[in-house]
Amino acid sequence: MSRASASFGTLLGQKYELRQRIGVGAMGLVYEAARVDGGDAVAIKVLQQHLVDDPAVLARFKREAHATEGLSDPHLVQVKDFQCNPDEPPFLVMELLHGQTLRLLLKQQGPMPVARAAALALQTLSALGTAHRAGVIHRDIKPDNLFVTSTEAGETVKVLDFGVARLVHEDDASAVGAEAGAWVGTPSFMAPEQVRCLPVDARADLYSLGACVYQMVTGRQPIDVADTVALFSAIVERVPPLATELRPEVPEEFSRLLAKALHKNPAERFTSAEEMARALAPWAVAAPTQVEADLAPARTDEAEPEAVTLVENPAPEPVASPPPRRRTSLRKRLLFVGATVVGLGVGVALWL
């Protein structure tokens, strides 16, 4: 088999048989694959044919494989294997996910409630916090790299593609992409310092996540300019409108939280994923999931939550006592009328 080719039925690494193609990215084609040893099905990203001999691309591909090595978080996609053999294309083996990217979800469903957006953001912050504590900066957080899976238990986010991640112990010259003097990341979601090719830290990822959440609740990117050059300038200089100005359903307090995440000056943003998570947590209470919404019409026990609430919070006893109060009021009126009649009788007798 040629190193530069892979297709349905190809056996990679002597143990992964490619099945259906499930995705296409800038660098690779993603396949569902079966393990010949009978293990669970996996997803395999195979480097595209025209890129296999590009050293910079290969370096990025290796970075994606190894950036999160040894990290454990339920919201980081699990990388199982990486091979770069002389007789086959380089490939990356990951856990197989069933769902869709946040970009496709927003395209299909439009803006989502604040509670749901906050819940998805909290999961993303869990992954970013784990990576940041290990010294890994993602540098390309965007809706395409946030994968949402849904079950009856709820929604789960997985952070994908650490191909342009920067390790904090690296100098900028050795970081992927910097050697070519190129912007690294996706312009619409890049922090201003990233656009200016300055060194970045965890706060750049928090800016990018803030831009994702802004789009989740408004349906629009915070800086939405078609021309790339003008976009770079706008990211550095233009302050986006508060989310509540674009969608009145978004509370102003939540809009200001996003404004903090999107501040031009990194020093004015959240200092860590943990700090941003603490700020978002109150907004994620009772976040609805799409699965729950889909199941709701078919449920026959919808009244059960209310019944539980009534049992746990019984009405206070005084509420059941209006009848005695009405009888007391009637008695007072009768006494008043009687007193009035007696008074009139006494008055008439005296006058006579």
Sequence and secondary structure as in RCSB ss.txt:
>XXXX:A:sequence
MSRASASFGTLLGQKYELRQRIGVGAMGLVYEAARVDGGDAVAIKVLQQHLVDDPAVLARFKREAHATEGLSDPH
LVQVKDFQCNPDEPPFLVMELLHGQTLRLLLKQQGPMPVARAAALALQTLSALGTAHRAGVIHRDIKPDNLFVTS
TEAGETVKVLDFGVARLVHEDDASAVGAEAGAWVGTPSFMAPEQVRCLPVDARADLYSLGACVYQMVTGRQPIDV
ADTVALFSAIVERVPPLATELRPEVPEEFSRLLAKALHKNPAERFTSAEEMARALAPWAVAAPTQVEADLAPART
DEAEPEAVTLVENPAPEPVASPPPRRRTSLRKRLLFVGATVVGLGVGVALWL
>XXXX:A:secstr
  TT   TT EETTTEEEEEEEEE SSEEEEEEEETTS   EEEEEE GGGTT HHHHHHHHHHHHTTTT   TT
B  EEEEE  TTS  EEEEE   SEEHHHHHHHH S  HHHHHHHHHHHHHHHHHHHHTTEE    SGGGEEEEE
ETTEEEEEE   TT EETTS TTTSTTGGGT   S GGG  HHHHTT    HHHHHHHHHHHHHHHHHSS SS  
SSHHHHHHHHHH     HHHH TTS HHHHHHHHHHT SSGGGS SSHHHHHHHHGGGGTT   HHHHHHGGG S
 TTHHHHHHHHHS   GGGG HHHHHHHHHHHHHHHHHHHHHHHHHHHHHH 
